[in-house]
Amino acid sequence: MATSSSLIPGITQKNIKTNRLEIAYLEAGEGSAAIVLVHGNTSSSLFYQDFMLALAATGRYTIYAPDMRGFGDTQALPIDATRGMRDFSDDLYVLTQALDLSSFHLFGWSLGGNIAMQFAIDHPNALLSLTLQAPGSPFGFGGTKGAEGTPNWPDFAGSGGGTANPDFVQRIGRGDRGSEQFSPRTVMNAFYFNPPFKAAHDRE
């Protein structure tokens, strides 16, 4: 679980066991409308803390931000890439069911946008609104073509994570929090955000 120093006051981290996997999520606010925020690749729910507090301050929303499968503090289980985003979409569905969210607003950023689109395809009646920030394809990271997501290759091979700098990947695995050229913090501040903006809690 996230350490208390990783959480901004007003944010609570919780954990729920579903029939698919154990999911960690952040929660803020006590409003009547629910919003679910889905994070992007090589990130976690912690990216949303400031946004969650801004939404909570309106008094209108209860905000949930899960760590998706294999990210943050959620259980790391295999993903079937031939299903595109459907493993993630199914995970999100069981979480919203466990939280008794019959209808809610859904926001997805980057990979989270891919997941949110697949969720909207799978469960359109659950959504009050769908907001996408720089999304990819709901067919996943494998190479596809056409409106139906036909794979370019039988094994769904594509660029995916295979184009990531190996040093960057190794630094993620080591939990690097430094500021060297290929450290996750440096990559995040250079490519996730528009410099000179820098997140106040960029170590987390």
N, C-alpha and C positions, 0 to 999 in steps of 0.2 A: 504494500500500500504506500501511497505517497506520504512522505514525511510531513510533519506539521509545518516545517519551514518552507515546503513547496506550495502550501495552500495560502491564499490570501484570506484574511478575515472576512467572513460572510459566505465562504464556500465550504461545503461539506463533502467529503468523499464517502461513498457507500459501496457495498459489495453485495451482489445478489447471485444466487446459484439457480440457473435455469436447467431445462432438460437438454440443452445443447452445450453449455459451458458456463464457467463462473465469470461474471462481468463486473468490472469496477466502473463506477461512474461518479461524476460530480453533480451536485445539486445546489441551487440557489433560488431565492425568491419564494413567495407564497401567493402568487397571483392565481386567478381563476383559469387562465389559458396556459397550456403547456407548450413549451418549445424544446425540441431535441436538436442538439448541435453535434454534427458528425465531423471529426477531425480528418486531416489529410495524412498523406504518407510520411513516414519517418517523423511522426509527431504523436501527440496524445491529447487527451481532454484538457491538460494543463494549459494548452495554447488559448483556451477560451475564457480563462478566469476573469480578465478585465471586462470582456464583452458580457459575460454572465452577470457581473455586478451592475453594469450599466443597464441591462435589461431588467434586472431585479429592482433597481431603483425606481422604475416607472410604477411599480406596484401592481402591474397587470399580469405578470407572468411567473410561472414556476419553470425553471430552466434545468434541463438535464443534459449532461455531456458525457457519453460513455467513452471508455477506451475500447476500441474495436479489437477483435480477435488478434492476438499476437502483439498488441501495442500497449504501452503503459503498464497498468497493473492487471489487465484482463488476461485470462488464461491463454497461453499460446498453444493452439491446436492447428493441425494441417489445414490447408485450403486447397480445394479442388479447382484449379485454374480453368478447367473446361466448363465450369459453371459461371464463369465471369465473376460478377459481384454477388451472386446468389447466396454464397455462404455468409457473407457479411449482411446481406439483406435479411436472411433468415435469423441471424443472431440479433439484429436490431428489432425484428418483429417479436421474438420471444421476450426481449427486454421490455418493450413497450407493453406487452401483455402482462408481464409480471408487475409492472408499475401501474397497471389498470388504466392505461391511456387509450381511451377509445377513439379520440381524435386529437390531433396536435399539429403544430407548425413544425416543419422539418427544414433544417438548414444544413447544407453540405459544402465543405471546402476541399478542393482538389480531389484526392481519392474519396473523401467524404461526399463529394458531389456525385461521383460514380455510384457510390452506394445509395445515396438518396434517390437518384434516378431509378435504380433497380427497385428500390422499395416502393416508389410511386407506381411503377409498372405492376408490382406484385400486390400492393395493398392501396389502391387509389382512394378507397372510401375512408381510410384512416386519416387522411391529410386535410388540414384546413388550408395549408399553403405549402409551397415548395420553393425554397430559395437556394440558388446555386452560386458558388463563388469559385471561378476558375476550375470548372469540373473537367474530368476526362470522360471516357466512354463507359457506359454501363456494361459493356462486354469485357471489361477488364484490361489487363496490360498486354495480353497476347495480340498479335497482329490479326485484325479482322477487316472485312470489307462489306459494303452494302448496308442497307437499313436493318437487315436481320442479324448482322454480326457474324457472317460466315467466316470461319477461320481461314487465314491465308495458308496455313499448314495444318495437317491432321492433328498434330500434338499441341496446337494453339501457341506455337513458338512465336515470340515477338521480341520487342526491345526490352520491355519491363525493367526490372531492376538490374538486368545484365549490363546496362550501360553506365551504372554508377561507378565512380572512382573507387578502386579497391582499397586505397588508403582511408577514404571516408568511411567505407563499410566497416573496416577493421576498427576504426576509432569509435564508431557507434557500439560495436561489440564490447570494447573495453570500457565503455562508459566515460569516454573522454569529455571533460567539461572545460578544456583549455581554450586558447584563442589562436592556435597555430593555423597555418593556411588551410588545411583540409579538416579542421576540427568541426564537429557538428554545429557548434555555436557560430563559427565564422561562416559556414555555408548557409545557415539559417538567416543570419543578419544580412548576408549579401544577396540571397536569392528568394527567401520567403517573404522578406519585407522590402520596402522601397527605401534604400538609404537616403538620408541619414537617420530615418526612423530606426529605433532599437527598442525592443521590448524591455520593460523595466526588470522583468524576472527571467532574463534570457538563459541563465544557468539552469533553471528548472525546465 
